[in-house]
Amino acid sequence: MNLPCRHVSARRPAANVRRVNRDATRPAGPAHLRPDAPGSERPPVPRPTVEELRLTSFKSYRRAVLPLAPLTVLYGPAGVGKSNALDALAVLSRLALGEEITDSLDGLPDRTGPLAVPVRGGLAGCVPHGRDAIILGCTVRSPHGRIRLDIVIRTDGPVRIARETLTLDGRTLVDTGEQDVRNHRVNVCWHNDTRQGDIRAPFPSGTMITAQLPLRVAGSSAGECLVLAAAEDLLTALREVFPLHPVPALMRDWARADPQARLRGNAANISAVIDRLSNECPRRYGQLLRVVQSAAPHPLLGLAVAERESEGVRRVLAVFDEGVLGRTGADQASDGMLRHLAFAAVLLTGAGVLDLDVAAEVPWAHRQLTVLAEDLGAGLSVEQTASLLRLARDMAERGQLRVAATLQEPAAAREALGAGDLRSGGAVVVECRRDPGSGFTVLRPEAARVPAQGGRGEGAGGGGGAAEAARPMGERSVGEPVAEGSGSAVDGDAVDLEG
């Protein structure tokens, strides 16, 4: 199929490419804050990152703990619950945006961004069968220490926060108390560190409490400043989560050209994003071309963009230039090549070209993108999938992003990741399976390949963290260190996990 194209080859970029920014796919910043800046002597700024996910009661999970490395690979056959784990992190990310719980999970169709579509299954699909609550938690490593969030959402009656706690290195900073279900309020107590003691006030219970703290806590004492710092670190880490599940049937359509195009989670507008990259960032565009060339089973000379105009609207379509074989548009490309193109584009770019509601008020050097790559190997060979995993590992090692990916089989992960990657903690491979007795999803990190990492503190290998997540939380005052054995935020919310 011959299409009029604006072509960028592997050897030389087109003359009309505007070199406005050599790395326009992420916000510009001072050279000393960019990890790849030449001559930079300052150490990298620690970025808040999610290092553990606790699925106490969510979809097919009960009291499960998922350790998250810079590259996390979950594998198992269809139906074991791999996607449910990614959904759990996506749910926390949505709640961190500060919208009502129902709107966050069921979606807001009149908006753009991550809330435009519902999370898979919506709110109702996140509640385990026969239950009336969602219980999730996570641990974030930050410059201020390890931040632990535990949250209980009740769905019997008004959807509400029944319990939420925020701790920093074992010290409780925020805790909830009595509920006023009729008026949709919950009492919140936060650390103050002054003579007047901890502060208590009612908060709306239909929104994540931590997301409300920046607007409610004055920061007038050292204790309150610590609360705000921990909340900001947690929200920053959660808001930079991008679920990616490319849908080839949608990627084949002509896309409206947009100089500020941001890739949607289904990659339907991949052609518009490729067009933007070709204009803004020829360096990343060239890298993308080389990655696609390495995966193509035939000679591929370039990645181009076809253009057409209709009623004053410019539309574009990504095109693979196969030399003497002609040009193949995205409308004719295979599912696997389109999915590979979408995954590679996300791994090589940053949050600036993704449909995210990023924490723009936080400097780029303090933010960390996490990509949730759904069914990474669908339509691809083991070697093609392994090449994507190697790319993800390399980008994670540079501090560009973190990746959690799902696969049907572990062969690609074992081919791409050596023993050194697993021993260093740079990657973790986790088997997902269903318990034949209960039907719940069980997570089993490959312990023989990933040694226990005592330095991670909470559940790095699924041991201590799992035990802590399963323990009930006793009564304590805000600001008091969490005693060993005090556990998660399940106590006091009348959620039966044993039935």
Secondary structure as UniProt FT lines:
FT   STRAND          5..9
FT   TURN            15..16
FT   TURN            22..25
FT   HELIX           31..33
FT   TURN            35..36
FT   TURN            38..39
FT   STRAND          49..58
FT   TURN            59..60
FT   STRAND          61..67
FT   STRAND          71..75
FT   TURN            78..79
FT   HELIX           82..95
FT   TURN            96..98
FT   HELIX           101..106
FT   TURN            109..110
FT   HELIX           114..116
FT   TURN            120..121
FT   HELIX           122..126
FT   TURN            129..130
FT   STRAND          133..142
FT   TURN            143..144
FT   STRAND          145..154
FT   STRAND          160..168
FT   TURN            169..170
FT   STRAND          171..180
FT   TURN            181..184
FT   STRAND          185..190
FT   TURN            195..196
FT   STRAND          199..204
FT   TURN            205..206
FT   HELIX           209..216
FT   HELIX           222..239
FT   STRAND          241..244
FT   HELIX           248..251
FT   STRAND          255..256
FT   TURN            259..260
FT   TURN            265..266
FT   TURN            268..269
FT   HELIX           270..280
FT   HELIX           282..295
FT   STRAND          302..310
FT   TURN            311..312
FT   STRAND          313..321
FT   HELIX           323..325
FT   STRAND          327..329
FT   TURN            330..332
FT   HELIX           335..348
FT   HELIX           351..353
FT   TURN            360..361
FT   HELIX           364..366
FT   STRAND          369..373
FT   TURN            374..379
FT   HELIX           382..397
FT   TURN            398..399
FT   STRAND          401..407
FT   HELIX           411..416
FT   HELIX           419..423
FT   TURN            424..425
FT   STRAND          427..434
FT   TURN            436..438
FT   STRAND          441..445
FT   TURN            447..449
FT   HELIX           454..456
FT   TURN            460..461
FT   HELIX           464..470
FT   TURN            478..479
FT   TURN            484..485
FT   TURN            489..492
//
